Amino acid sequence: MNKPKYFLYARKSTEDDDRQVMSIEAQLFELREYARKENLEILEEFQESKSAKTPGREIFGEMMSKIERGGDFGILAWHPDRLARNSIDGGRVIYAVDTRKAVSLRFPTFWFEPTPQGLFMLQVAFGQSKYYSDNLAENIKRGIRQKLRRGEWLNLAPFGYQNNPLKHNIESHPTEARIVRLAFEEYAKGSYGYESLAQFLADLGVVSKNGTPLAKISIKRLLTH
């Protein structure tokens, strides 16, 4: 068999499941150094900023399509969880090894060889990655449900309120709340519509981030919170 040429794959998403993973730039540096020390020839580099929890990553799919067309290709990645955190993509990698489309997988942080034991350990690694993602998602949902049961506000406080970091809730803002109350009273009297109320608030210093009067949707949100 000819010496394989490697596709280097680096991935990081901005989601919680990847918060502790090194940056793409750091992965590229470490993988290039690993390839140099191990005398591995890198044919092409693929990098992707996207979660691997669900199938459909374009760059990953492009790399796998090249491998599946045949050739003495291998994959170099930091860890199996960079390749997949879902069963479909994980199965695609394993099948490529099974059918000798991918002739080698190399990871600086994970042992692998294309033997029954190696494939089993790879399946375990992919399964652990999927379990971690699923468990994290469920914990986040559970936390949100618990906050809702306690009546806690989930996001930044709207205008007229302020977040209380100690009580994990929101409370009236001493200055903004008076402005909101005044705006509501004027609107309730029929003195102003949305557009004229936006100008009324602008005269009081309440404007958008761009310094312009608030949009209609912002006025409606302010009156209903």
N, C-alpha and C positions, 0 to 999 in steps of 0.2 A: 504494500500500500504506500502511496506517495505521502510525504509529510503534509499534514493538513494545513490549510491557511484559515485564519480565524477572523470571524466577524466579532468585533468588540461592541458590546451593548451596555450602555449606561442609562439609568432611568432614576428619576426622582419626581414625586408629585408634591403639591403644596398641601395635600390633605393630611389629617392627623396620623394616618397609618405610616407616613414616611417622615414624620417630624424629626426623628432621631437619626435618620440615614444621612450619610455624608453627601455633599453637593455633587452635581454631575461633574463639575471641574475636578473635584477631589477624586472621584471615581476614575475619571480619565487618566489622571496622573498616576494613581496607584496601579491601574491595569496596564498602562504602558510600561511602567517600571517592572511589573510582574512579567510581562511578555519579554522584556529585554533580558531579565535574569534567567527565564526559562527557555530562552531562544525560540519564542513563538513568533511566527510571521503574521502580522495583522494585515488582512486584505482590505478591510473597510471598517469604518467606525459608524455606529448608530447611537444617537442620543435622543432621549424623549422625556418631556416634562408632562407626564400623565399618569394617573392612577392605573394600577394593574388589577383592580378589584373586579372589573368587568371586561369581557372581550371587546375587541374593536380598536386596539391601538394601531394606528396607521404605520408608524415606523417599525414596530415589532412585526407586524404583518408583512411588511416589505422584506425584512430580513429573513423571516421564515420562508417566504415564497422563494427566495433565492436559494435557500438551503434545500427546499423540497424539490427543486428542479434538478438536483443532483450535482455531485462534485465532491471533492475531498475538503469539505468545509467543517469547521468547528465553531463553537461559540465561546467567547470569553466574557464573563460578567463577574461582578463583585460577589454576588450570592444568588442562589436560585430565586429568591424573592424579588430580585430585579427583573427576572424574566416573566414571572407569573404570580398572581395572587388569586387566581380563579382556576377552576378545574378544566375549562376548555383550553386555555392557553398552556396550562401545565401539561395536559394530555397531548397537546400538539408537539411540545418539545420532546416528551417521552417517546411518542410514536416516531418522531424523526430519528431518534437514537436507535429505537427498535428496528427500523427499516434501513439503517445505515446511511440515511440521508445526512444526518449530523454525525460525523465520525468521531467527534471529541467535544466534551464540555469541560471547561476549565474555570475554576473559581478560586481566588486567593484565600477565601474564608470557608471553603467547604470541600471536603474530599469527594471525588467522583471518579469512577471508572465504568466503562460500559459492560458490566457484568450483572447477573441477576441481583446480587447484593447491592451493587451501585445503583441500579434502577430502582430498587426498593427504597433505598435511602433518599433518592431524589424525589420519589413519590411522597415520602414522609415529609420532606422539606417543603414541597409544594402544599401539602395538606396542612402543615403547621402555619404557613403563610396565609392560607385561606381562612383557617380557624381564627388567627389573630385579627384579620380584617373583619370577619363576621362578628367576632366577640366585641371588638372595638365599636362597631356600628350599633350593636345592641346596647352596649353600655351608654353610649351617647343618647340613644333614644330613651333609655330608662331614666337618665338624668334629666332630660327635657320633660318627661312625663311627671317626674317628681317635683320639678320646679313649678310646673303648671298647677299641680295639686296644692302646692303651698302658696299659690298666687303670686309667684315671683315673676318679674319682667325678664324676658330672655335676651333682649338686645339693649343697645344704648338707649337711655331715657329720651323720650321725645321732648320737643321744646315745651317748657313749662314745668318740667320735672328734672330731677337729678338722680343719678345712681348712688345708692348707699352701699359701699363695699363691705361694710361690717354686717349689715342685715341682709345683704344680697337682694334688695328690692329697690323700688324707686319711691321718691317722695317729692313734694312740691318744691320747686325752686323759688326762693324768696322774692326775686325780681321778675323772672319770666312768668310765673304763675299769675301775677297781677295783670300782665299784658294780655295773657290768654283769656283771663276772665273779662277784661275790658272788651276785647275783640268779640267774644261770645255774646256779651250783652248788646253791643252795637249791632251785631248781625241779627240777633233775636228781635230787636226792635224794628228791623227792616231798613235801618239807616244805610246799610252797605250791602252790595253784592260781593261776589268773590273778588272781582278785579279791583273794585274801589276799596275793599277791605285790605287787599294786598298793598295798595298805595298808602292806606292809613297806617298799616304796620311798618311800612318802609319809612314813613315819617318819624316813627318811634325808634327806628334803628334796627328793625327786624327785617333782614333781607336774605337772599340766597347766598351761596358761597361765592357767586360771581358779582355780588353787590347789586343785583337787580331785585325788583319786587318778587315776592314768592309766587310760584305758579298756582293755578287753580287747585290742582291735586294736593299741593302742600297746605293750602288754606283749609281745604276740606278735612285733611288729616289732623290739622291743628285743632279744628273745632270739634272733632269727634273723639279725641283722645281723653 
